[in-house]
Amino acid sequence: MATNRLDILKQMIAQDPKNSFARYGLAMEYAKSGELEQAVSEFHALLAQDESYAAAYFHGGQALEKLGKVEEARAMYEKGIAVTTRKGDLHTRSEIQAALDMLPV
């Protein structure tokens, strides 16, 4: 039986690997606990199956920045801007744009 959020989310994904919400939650739990490589891996897995999951671009980019992978973060933010523009999600687009604008040149 699962005893913590990570275990619960892992079980949910084991039962339904295409559960975007659970995968996003797992990525966020990894990020929150400082396991940034695992978080990035989960964000990439999520976006590979659901490229329209806009929040994953922002938080995935943030995790990449914390790992010092600025160019990978830039690429993730740019892809997120393209996706949110297509979807008409202007709020998330503006958040991703702000994060992109704060990256070193």
C-alpha distances in whole Angstrom, upper triangle without the diagonal:
4,6,9,12,12,9,8,12,12,9,12,15,14,14,17,19,22,20,22,21,17,19,21,19,17,21,21,18,20,23,23,21,24,23,26,26,22,23,26,25,22,25,27,25,25,29,29,27,29,32,32,29,32,30,28,32,32,29,29,33,32,30,32,35,33,33,36,36,39,40,37,36,39,39,35,37,40,38,36,40,41,38,38,42,41,39,41,38,41,39,36,39,41,38,37,41,41,39,41,44,43,42,45,48
4,6,8,8,5,5,9,9,8,10,13,12,13,16,17,20,18,19,18,14,16,18,15,14,17,18,15,16,20,19,18,21,19,22,23,19,20,23,22,19,22,25,22,22,26,27,25,26,29,29,26,28,26,25,28,29,25,26,29,28,26,29,31,29,29,33,33,35,37,34,33,36,36,32,34,37,35,33,36,38,35,35,39,39,36,38,35,38,35,33,36,37,34,34,38,38,35,37,40,39,39,41,44
4,7,8,6,7,11,11,11,13,16,16,17,19,20,22,20,21,19,16,18,19,16,14,18,17,14,16,19,17,16,19,19,22,23,20,20,24,23,21,23,26,24,24,27,29,27,28,31,31,27,29,27,25,29,29,25,26,29,28,25,29,31,28,29,32,33,35,37,34,33,36,36,33,34,37,36,34,37,39,36,36,40,40,37,39,36,38,35,33,36,37,34,34,38,37,35,37,40,38,38,41,44
4,6,5,6,9,10,11,12,14,15,17,18,19,21,18,19,17,14,15,16,13,11,14,14,10,12,15,14,13,16,16,19,20,17,17,20,20,18,20,23,22,21,25,26,25,26,28,28,25,26,23,22,26,25,22,22,26,24,22,25,27,25,25,29,30,32,34,31,29,33,33,29,31,34,33,30,34,35,33,33,36,37,34,36,33,35,32,29,32,34,30,30,34,33,31,33,36,35,34,37,40
4,5,5,6,8,10,10,12,14,15,16,17,18,15,16,13,10,12,12,9,8,11,11,8,10,13,12,11,15,14,17,18,15,14,18,18,15,17,20,19,18,21,23,22,22,24,24,21,22,20,19,22,22,18,19,23,21,19,23,25,23,23,27,27,29,31,28,26,30,30,26,27,31,29,27,30,32,29,29,33,33,31,32,29,31,28,26,29,30,27,27,31,30,28,30,33,32,32,35,37
4,5,5,6,9,10,11,12,14,15,15,17,15,15,13,10,10,12,9,6,9,10,7,8,11,11,10,13,12,14,15,12,12,15,15,12,15,18,16,16,19,21,20,21,23,24,20,22,19,18,21,21,17,18,21,20,18,20,23,21,21,25,25,27,29,26,24,28,28,24,26,29,28,26,29,31,28,28,32,32,30,32,29,31,29,26,29,30,27,26,30,30,27,29,32,31,30,33,36
4,6,5,6,9,10,10,12,14,14,17,15,16,15,11,12,14,11,9,12,13,10,11,15,15,14,16,15,17,18,14,15,18,17,14,17,20,18,18,21,22,21,22,25,26,22,25,22,20,24,24,21,21,24,24,21,24,26,24,24,28,28,30,32,28,28,31,31,27,29,32,30,29,32,33,31,31,35,35,33,35,32,34,32,29,32,33,30,30,33,33,31,33,36,35,34,37,39
4,5,5,6,9,10,11,12,13,15,13,14,13,9,11,13,10,9,13,13,11,13,16,16,15,18,17,19,20,16,16,19,18,15,18,20,18,17,21,22,20,21,24,24,21,23,21,20,23,24,21,21,25,24,22,25,27,26,26,30,29,32,33,29,28,32,31,28,29,32,30,28,31,33,30,30,33,33,31,33,30,33,30,28,31,32,29,29,33,33,31,33,36,35,35,38,40
4,5,5,6,9,10,10,11,12,10,11,9,6,7,9,7,6,10,11,9,11,14,14,14,17,15,17,17,14,13,16,15,12,14,16,14,13,17,18,17,17,20,21,17,20,18,16,20,21,18,18,21,21,19,22,24,23,23,27,26,28,29,26,25,28,27,24,25,28,26,24,28,29,26,26,30,30,27,30,27,29,27,25,27,29,26,26,30,30,28,29,33,32,31,34,37
4,5,5,6,9,10,9,12,11,12,12,8,8,11,10,7,10,12,11,11,15,16,15,17,15,16,16,12,13,15,14,11,14,16,13,13,17,18,17,18,21,22,19,21,20,18,21,22,19,18,22,22,20,22,25,24,23,27,26,28,29,26,25,28,27,24,26,29,27,25,29,30,27,28,31,31,29,32,29,32,30,27,29,31,28,27,31,32,29,31,34,33,32,35,37
4,5,5,6,9,10,12,11,13,13,9,11,14,12,10,14,16,14,15,18,19,18,21,18,20,20,16,17,19,17,14,17,19,16,16,20,20,18,20,23,24,21,24,22,20,24,25,22,22,26,26,23,26,29,27,27,31,30,32,33,29,29,32,31,27,29,32,30,28,32,32,29,30,34,33,31,33,31,34,32,29,32,34,31,30,34,35,32,34,37,37,36,39,41
4,5,5,6,8,10,8,10,10,7,9,12,10,10,13,15,14,15,18,19,19,21,19,21,21,17,16,19,17,14,16,18,15,14,18,18,16,17,20,21,18,21,20,18,22,23,21,21,24,25,23,25,28,27,27,31,30,31,32,29,28,31,29,26,28,30,27,26,29,30,27,27,31,30,28,30,28,31,29,26,29,31,29,28,32,33,31,32,36,35,35,38,40
4,5,5,5,7,6,9,9,6,7,10,10,9,12,14,14,14,17,19,19,21,18,19,18,15,14,16,14,11,13,15,11,11,15,15,13,14,17,19,16,19,19,16,20,22,19,19,22,23,21,23,26,26,25,28,27,29,29,26,25,28,27,23,25,28,25,24,27,27,24,25,29,28,26,29,27,30,28,25,28,30,28,27,30,31,29,30,34,34,33,36,38
4,6,6,9,9,12,13,10,10,14,14,12,15,17,16,17,20,21,21,23,20,21,20,16,17,19,16,13,16,17,14,14,17,17,15,17,20,22,20,23,22,20,23,25,23,22,25,26,24,25,29,28,27,31,29,31,32,28,28,31,29,26,29,31,28,27,30,31,28,29,32,31,29,32,30,33,32,29,31,34,32,30,34,35,32,34,37,37,36,39,40
4,6,9,9,12,13,11,12,15,15,14,17,19,18,19,22,23,23,25,23,24,23,19,20,21,19,16,18,19,16,15,19,18,16,17,21,22,20,24,23,21,25,27,25,24,27,28,26,28,31,31,30,34,32,34,34,31,30,33,31,28,30,32,29,28,31,31,28,29,33,31,29,32,30,34,33,30,32,35,33,31,35,36,34,35,39,39,38,41,43
4,5,6,9,11,9,10,13,14,13,16,18,18,19,22,23,24,25,23,23,22,19,19,20,17,14,16,17,13,13,16,15,12,14,18,19,17,21,20,19,22,24,22,22,25,26,25,26,30,30,29,32,30,32,32,28,28,30,29,25,27,29,26,25,28,28,25,26,29,28,26,29,27,30,30,27,29,32,30,29,32,34,32,33,36,36,36,39,40
4,6,8,10,9,8,12,13,12,14,16,17,17,20,22,22,23,20,21,19,16,16,17,14,11,13,13,10,10,13,12,9,12,15,17,15,19,19,16,19,22,20,19,22,24,22,23,27,27,26,29,27,29,29,25,25,27,25,22,25,26,23,22,26,26,22,24,27,26,24,27,26,29,28,25,27,30,28,27,30,32,29,30,34,34,33,36,37
4,6,9,9,8,11,13,13,14,17,18,18,20,22,23,24,22,21,21,18,17,17,15,12,13,13,10,8,11,10,7,9,12,13,12,16,17,15,18,20,19,18,21,23,22,23,26,27,27,29,27,28,28,24,24,26,24,21,23,24,21,20,23,23,19,21,24,23,21,24,23,26,26,23,24,28,26,24,28,30,28,28,32,33,32,35,36
4,6,5,6,9,10,11,12,14,15,17,19,20,21,23,21,21,20,17,16,17,15,12,13,14,11,9,12,12,9,10,13,14,12,15,15,14,17,19,18,17,21,22,21,23,26,26,26,29,27,29,28,25,24,26,25,21,23,25,22,20,23,23,20,21,24,23,20,23,22,25,24,21,23,26,25,24,27,29,27,28,31,32,31,35,36
4,6,5,6,8,10,10,12,14,15,16,18,20,21,19,19,19,16,14,15,14,10,10,11,9,6,9,10,8,7,10,10,8,11,11,10,13,15,14,14,18,19,18,20,23,23,24,26,24,25,25,22,21,23,21,18,19,21,18,16,19,20,16,17,21,20,17,20,18,21,20,18,20,23,21,20,23,25,23,24,28,28,28,31,33
4,6,5,6,9,10,11,12,14,15,16,18,20,19,18,19,16,14,15,15,11,11,14,12,9,12,14,12,10,13,12,9,12,11,10,14,15,14,15,18,19,18,20,23,23,24,27,25,26,27,23,22,24,23,19,20,22,20,17,20,21,18,18,21,21,18,21,18,21,20,17,20,22,20,20,23,24,23,24,28,28,28,31,33
4,5,5,6,9,10,10,12,14,15,16,18,17,17,18,14,13,15,14,10,11,14,12,9,13,15,13,12,15,15,12,15,13,12,16,17,15,15,19,19,18,20,23,23,23,26,25,27,27,24,22,25,24,20,22,24,22,20,23,24,21,21,25,24,22,24,22,24,23,20,23,25,23,22,26,27,24,26,30,29,29,32,34
4,5,5,6,9,10,11,12,14,15,17,15,14,15,11,10,11,10,7,8,10,8,6,10,11,10,10,13,14,11,13,12,10,13,15,13,12,16,17,15,17,20,20,20,23,22,23,24,20,19,22,21,17,19,22,19,17,21,22,19,20,23,23,21,24,21,24,22,19,21,24,21,20,24,25,22,24,27,27,26,30,32
4,5,5,6,9,10,11,12,14,15,14,13,14,12,9,11,11,7,7,10,9,7,9,12,12,11,12,12,9,11,9,7,11,12,10,10,14,14,13,15,18,18,19,22,20,21,22,19,17,20,19,15,17,19,17,15,18,20,17,17,21,21,19,21,18,21,19,16,18,20,18,17,21,21,19,21,24,24,24,27,29
4,5,5,6,9,10,10,12,14,13,14,15,12,10,12,13,9,10,13,12,10,13,16,15,14,16,16,12,14,11,10,14,14,11,12,16,15,14,17,19,19,20,23,22,23,25,21,20,22,22,18,19,22,21,18,21,23,20,20,24,24,22,24,21,23,21,18,21,22,19,19,23,23,21,23,26,25,25,29,31
4,5,5,6,9,10,11,12,11,11,12,9,8,11,10,7,9,12,11,10,13,15,15,15,17,18,14,16,13,11,15,15,12,12,16,15,13,16,19,18,18,21,21,23,24,21,19,23,22,19,20,23,21,20,23,24,22,22,26,26,24,26,23,26,24,20,23,25,22,21,24,25,22,24,27,26,26,29,31
4,5,5,6,9,10,11,9,9,10,7,4,7,8,5,6,9,10,9,11,14,14,14,15,16,13,14,11,9,12,12,9,8,12,12,10,12,15,14,15,18,17,19,20,17,16,19,18,15,17,20,18,17,20,22,20,20,24,24,23,25,22,23,22,18,20,22,19,18,21,22,19,20,24,23,22,25,27
4,5,5,6,9,10,10,9,12,10,7,9,11,9,9,12,13,12,14,17,17,16,17,17,13,14,10,9,12,11,8,9,12,11,10,13,15,14,15,18,18,19,21,18,16,19,20,16,17,20,19,17,20,22,20,20,24,25,23,24,21,22,20,17,19,21,17,17,20,20,17,20,23,21,21,24,27
4,5,5,6,9,8,10,12,10,8,11,12,10,11,15,15,14,17,19,19,19,20,20,17,17,14,13,16,15,11,12,15,14,12,15,17,15,16,20,20,22,24,21,19,22,23,19,20,24,23,21,24,26,24,24,27,28,26,28,25,26,23,21,23,24,21,20,24,23,21,23,26,24,24,27,30
4,5,5,6,5,6,8,6,5,9,10,9,10,13,14,14,16,18,19,19,20,21,18,18,15,13,15,15,11,11,14,13,10,13,15,13,13,17,17,19,21,18,17,21,21,18,20,23,22,21,24,26,24,24,28,29,27,29,26,27,25,22,24,25,21,20,24,23,20,22,25,24,23,25,28
4,5,5,6,5,8,8,5,8,11,10,10,13,15,14,16,19,20,19,20,20,17,17,13,12,13,12,9,9,11,9,7,10,12,10,11,14,15,17,19,16,15,18,19,16,17,21,20,19,21,24,23,22,26,27,26,27,24,25,22,19,21,22,18,17,21,20,17,19,22,20,19,22,25
4,5,8,8,12,11,9,12,14,13,13,17,18,17,19,22,23,22,22,23,19,19,15,14,16,14,11,12,14,11,10,13,14,12,14,17,18,19,22,20,18,21,22,19,20,23,23,21,24,26,25,24,28,29,28,29,25,26,23,20,23,23,19,19,22,21,18,21,23,21,21,24,27
4,6,8,11,10,9,13,14,14,15,18,19,19,21,23,24,24,25,25,22,22,18,17,19,18,14,14,16,14,11,15,16,13,14,17,19,21,23,21,19,23,24,21,22,26,26,24,27,29,28,28,31,32,31,32,29,30,27,24,26,27,23,22,26,24,21,24,26,24,23,26,29
4,5,9,9,9,11,13,14,14,17,18,19,20,23,24,24,24,25,22,22,18,17,18,17,13,13,14,12,9,12,13,10,10,14,15,17,20,18,17,21,22,19,21,24,24,23,26,28,27,27,30,32,31,32,29,29,27,24,25,26,22,21,24,23,20,22,24,22,21,23,26
4,6,6,6,9,10,11,12,15,16,17,19,20,22,22,23,24,21,21,18,16,17,17,13,12,14,13,9,11,13,11,10,14,15,17,20,17,16,20,21,19,20,24,23,22,25,28,26,27,30,31,30,32,29,30,28,24,26,27,23,22,25,24,21,22,25,23,22,24,27
4,5,5,6,8,10,10,12,14,15,16,18,20,20,20,22,19,19,16,13,14,14,11,9,11,10,6,8,10,8,7,11,11,14,16,14,13,17,17,15,17,20,20,19,22,24,23,24,27,28,28,29,26,27,25,22,23,24,20,19,22,21,18,19,22,20,18,20,23
4,5,5,6,9,10,11,12,14,15,16,19,20,20,22,19,20,18,14,15,16,13,10,12,12,8,8,11,10,8,11,11,14,16,13,13,17,17,15,17,20,20,19,23,24,23,25,28,29,28,30,28,29,27,23,24,26,23,20,23,23,20,20,23,22,20,21,24
4,5,5,6,9,10,10,12,14,15,17,18,19,21,18,19,17,14,15,16,13,11,13,13,10,11,14,13,11,15,14,17,18,15,15,19,19,16,19,22,20,20,23,25,23,24,28,28,28,30,27,29,27,23,25,26,23,21,24,25,21,22,25,24,22,24,27
4,5,5,6,9,10,10,12,14,16,16,16,18,15,16,13,10,12,12,9,7,11,10,7,9,12,11,11,14,14,16,17,14,13,17,17,14,16,19,18,17,20,22,21,21,25,26,25,26,24,25,23,20,21,23,20,18,21,21,18,19,23,21,20,23,25
4,5,5,6,9,10,10,12,14,15,14,17,14,15,13,9,10,11,9,6,8,9,6,7,10,11,10,12,11,13,14,11,10,14,13,11,13,16,15,15,18,20,18,20,23,24,23,25,23,24,23,19,20,22,19,16,19,20,17,17,21,20,18,20,22
4,6,5,6,9,10,11,13,14,14,17,15,16,15,11,12,14,12,9,12,13,10,10,14,14,12,15,13,16,16,13,13,16,15,13,16,18,16,16,20,21,20,21,24,25,24,27,24,26,25,21,22,24,22,19,22,23,20,20,24,23,21,24,25
4,5,5,6,9,10,11,12,13,15,12,14,13,9,12,13,11,9,12,13,11,12,16,16,15,18,16,18,19,15,15,18,17,14,16,19,17,16,20,21,19,20,23,23,22,25,23,25,23,20,21,23,21,19,22,23,20,21,25,24,23,25,27
4,5,5,6,9,10,10,10,12,10,11,10,6,8,10,8,6,9,11,9,10,14,14,14,17,15,16,16,13,12,15,14,10,13,15,13,12,16,17,15,16,20,20,19,21,19,21,20,16,17,20,17,15,18,20,17,17,21,21,20,23,24
4,5,5,6,9,10,9,12,11,12,12,8,9,12,11,8,10,13,11,11,15,16,15,17,14,16,15,11,12,14,12,10,13,14,12,12,16,16,15,17,20,20,19,22,20,22,22,18,19,21,19,16,19,21,18,18,22,22,20,23,24
4,6,5,7,9,10,13,11,14,14,10,12,15,13,11,14,16,14,14,18,19,18,20,18,20,19,15,16,18,16,13,16,18,15,15,19,19,16,19,22,21,20,23,22,24,24,20,21,24,22,19,22,24,22,22,25,26,24,27,28
4,5,5,6,7,10,8,10,11,8,10,13,12,10,13,15,14,15,18,19,19,21,19,20,20,16,16,18,16,13,15,17,14,13,17,17,14,16,19,19,17,20,19,21,21,17,18,21,19,17,21,23,20,21,24,25,24,27,28
4,5,5,4,7,7,9,10,7,8,12,12,10,12,15,14,15,18,19,19,21,18,19,18,14,14,16,13,10,12,14,10,10,14,13,11,13,16,16,15,18,17,19,19,16,16,19,18,15,18,21,18,18,22,23,22,25,26
4,6,6,10,10,12,14,11,12,15,15,13,15,18,17,17,20,22,21,22,19,20,19,15,16,18,15,12,15,16,12,13,16,15,13,16,19,17,17,21,20,22,23,19,19,23,21,19,21,24,22,21,25,26,24,27,28
4,6,9,9,13,14,12,13,17,17,15,17,20,19,19,23,24,24,25,23,24,23,19,19,21,18,15,18,18,15,15,18,17,14,16,19,18,17,20,19,22,23,20,20,24,23,20,23,26,24,24,27,28,27,30,31
4,5,6,9,11,10,11,15,15,14,16,19,19,19,22,24,24,25,23,23,22,19,18,19,17,14,16,16,13,12,15,14,11,13,16,14,13,17,16,19,19,16,17,20,20,18,20,23,22,22,25,26,26,29,30
4,6,8,10,9,9,13,14,12,14,17,18,17,20,22,22,24,21,21,19,16,16,16,14,11,13,13,9,9,12,11,8,10,13,12,11,15,14,17,17,14,14,18,17,15,17,20,19,19,22,23,23,26,26
4,5,9,9,9,12,14,13,15,18,19,19,21,23,24,25,22,22,21,18,17,17,15,12,13,13,10,8,11,10,6,8,11,9,8,11,10,13,14,12,12,16,15,14,16,19,18,18,21,23,23,26,27
4,6,6,8,10,11,11,13,15,16,17,19,21,22,23,21,21,21,18,16,17,16,12,13,14,11,9,12,12,9,9,13,12,10,13,11,14,14,11,12,15,14,13,16,18,17,18,21,22,22,26,27
4,5,6,7,9,10,11,13,15,16,17,19,21,22,20,19,19,16,14,15,14,11,10,12,10,6,9,10,7,6,10,11,9,11,8,11,10,7,8,11,10,9,12,14,14,14,17,19,19,23,24
4,5,5,6,8,10,11,12,14,15,17,19,20,19,18,19,16,14,15,15,11,10,13,12,8,11,13,11,10,13,15,13,14,11,12,11,7,10,12,10,9,12,14,12,14,17,18,18,22,23
4,5,5,5,8,10,10,12,14,15,16,18,16,16,17,14,12,14,13,9,10,12,11,8,12,13,11,11,15,16,15,16,14,15,14,10,12,14,12,10,14,15,13,14,18,18,18,21,23
4,6,5,6,8,10,10,12,14,15,16,14,14,14,11,9,10,9,6,6,9,8,5,8,11,9,10,13,14,14,15,13,14,13,10,10,12,10,8,11,13,10,11,15,15,15,18,19
4,6,5,6,9,10,11,13,14,15,14,13,14,12,9,10,11,8,6,10,10,7,9,12,12,11,14,16,15,16,13,13,12,8,9,10,8,6,9,10,8,9,13,13,13,16,18
4,5,5,6,9,10,11,13,14,13,13,15,13,10,12,13,10,9,13,13,10,13,16,15,14,17,19,18,19,16,17,15,11,13,14,10,9,13,13,10,12,15,14,14,18,20
4,5,5,6,9,10,11,13,11,12,13,10,7,10,11,7,9,12,11,10,13,15,14,15,18,19,19,20,18,18,17,13,14,16,13,11,14,14,11,12,16,15,14,17,19
4,5,5,6,9,10,11,9,8,10,8,4,7,8,6,6,10,10,9,12,14,14,15,17,19,19,20,18,18,17,13,13,14,11,9,11,12,8,9,12,12,10,14,16
4,5,5,6,9,10,10,9,12,10,7,10,12,10,9,13,14,12,14,17,17,17,20,22,21,22,19,19,17,14,15,15,11,10,12,12,8,10,13,11,10,14,16
4,5,5,6,9,9,10,12,10,8,12,13,11,12,15,15,14,17,20,19,19,22,24,24,25,22,22,20,17,18,18,15,13,16,15,12,13,16,14,13,16,18
4,5,5,6,5,7,9,7,5,9,10,9,10,13,14,14,16,19,19,19,22,24,24,25,23,23,21,18,18,19,16,13,16,16,12,12,15,14,11,14,16
4,5,5,5,5,9,8,6,9,11,10,11,14,15,15,17,19,20,20,22,25,25,26,23,23,21,18,18,18,15,13,14,14,10,10,13,11,9,10,13
4,5,7,9,12,11,9,12,15,14,14,17,19,18,20,23,23,23,25,28,28,28,25,25,23,20,21,20,17,16,17,16,13,14,16,13,12,13,16
4,5,8,11,10,9,13,14,14,15,18,19,19,21,23,24,24,27,29,29,30,27,27,26,22,23,23,20,18,20,19,15,16,18,16,13,14,17
4,6,9,9,9,11,13,14,15,17,19,19,21,23,24,25,27,29,29,30,28,27,26,23,23,23,20,18,19,18,14,14,16,14,11,11,14
4,6,5,6,9,10,11,12,14,16,16,18,20,21,22,24,26,27,28,26,26,25,22,21,22,19,16,17,18,14,13,16,14,11,11,13
4,5,5,6,9,10,10,12,14,15,16,18,20,21,22,24,25,26,24,24,23,20,19,19,17,14,15,15,11,10,12,11,7,8,10
4,5,5,6,9,10,10,12,14,15,17,18,20,21,23,24,25,24,23,23,20,19,19,18,15,15,16,13,10,13,13,9,10,10
4,5,5,6,9,10,11,12,14,16,17,18,20,21,23,24,22,23,22,19,18,19,17,14,15,16,13,11,14,14,11,13,13
4,5,5,6,9,10,10,12,14,15,16,18,20,21,22,20,20,19,16,15,16,14,11,12,13,9,8,12,11,9,11,12
4,5,5,6,9,10,10,12,14,15,16,18,20,21,19,19,19,16,14,15,13,10,10,11,9,6,9,10,8,10,10
4,5,5,6,9,10,11,12,14,15,17,18,20,19,19,19,16,14,16,15,11,12,14,12,9,13,14,11,13,13
4,5,5,6,9,10,11,12,14,15,16,18,16,17,17,13,12,14,13,9,11,13,11,9,13,14,12,15,16
4,5,5,6,9,10,10,12,14,15,16,14,14,14,11,9,11,10,6,7,10,8,6,10,11,10,13,14
4,5,5,6,9,10,11,13,14,15,14,14,15,12,10,12,12,8,8,11,10,8,11,13,12,14,14
4,5,5,6,9,10,11,12,14,13,14,15,12,10,13,13,10,11,14,13,11,14,16,15,18,18
4,5,5,6,8,10,10,12,10,11,12,9,7,10,10,7,9,12,11,10,13,15,15,18,19
4,5,5,6,9,10,10,9,9,11,8,5,8,9,6,7,10,11,9,12,14,15,18,18
4,6,5,6,9,10,10,11,13,11,8,12,13,10,10,14,14,13,15,18,18,20,20
4,5,5,6,9,9,10,12,10,8,12,13,11,12,15,15,14,17,20,20,23,23
4,5,5,6,5,7,9,7,5,9,10,9,10,14,14,14,16,19,19,23,23
4,5,5,6,7,10,9,7,10,12,11,11,14,16,15,16,19,20,23,23
4,6,8,10,13,12,10,13,15,14,14,18,19,18,20,23,23,26,26
4,5,8,11,10,10,13,15,14,15,18,19,19,21,23,24,27,28
4,6,9,9,8,11,13,13,14,17,18,18,20,23,24,27,27
4,6,6,6,9,10,11,12,14,16,16,18,20,22,25,26
4,6,5,6,9,10,10,12,14,15,16,18,20,24,24
4,5,5,7,9,10,11,13,14,15,17,19,23,24
4,5,5,6,8,10,11,12,14,16,17,21,22
4,5,5,6,9,10,10,12,14,16,19,20
4,5,5,6,9,10,10,12,15,18,19
4,5,5,6,9,10,11,13,17,18
4,5,5,6,9,10,11,15,16
4,5,5,6,9,10,13,14
4,5,5,6,9,12,14
4,5,5,7,11,13
4,5,5,9,10
4,6,8,9
4,6,9
4,6
4
